Amino acid sequence: PSPAATAAATPTAPPGDREVPAPRPSATPEIPRPVVVPAVSETEPVEAVEEPADEPAPPAEREHVPLGGRWQVLHEVESTSHGPFEGLRLDYEVTLFQEGDRVYGQGRKVAENGQALPPEQRTPIDVAGGIEDGEVVLHFTEIGATRTSRGTIRWSLDPEASDLQGRFASDAADTSGSSRARRLP
């Protein structure tokens, strides 16, 4: 017989006449075994796991104050290198967004010393920062008519308070002073 005929031989050929190829293992898929879960009796008490009492809650839980929404922000200048700014009160309306401890937003200056500003004098302000060690820390950029100023606002977080209170500092004539934020409807 020719080599081609030998290769084409079937496994049913009598032994000795032709080579019979060894059977190939079949690829049988493995069947998953069922998982046995012990039944829990409704009458057996489940033990509660208690957290150690001496560990304080993480800051995000301890100081959870939702900050997203519209706010009126009032800065009162207490210190400045430019005399006419002493005692100046600046009002802003700012919309804040919050993602975990990250806080950011934007708004406009709407009044100075209680006097509403005309639309063309309402300078935009952007804020970005977050919650750090019991405070809201926001870095701001205000784009004025003649210059851009930058600074920082720090408000204490108090879940019981309706207002945020703290301080601000700006590079505009080295101003600094008190800052307060009140949620708007």
Disulfide bonds with the S-S distance in Angstrom:
none
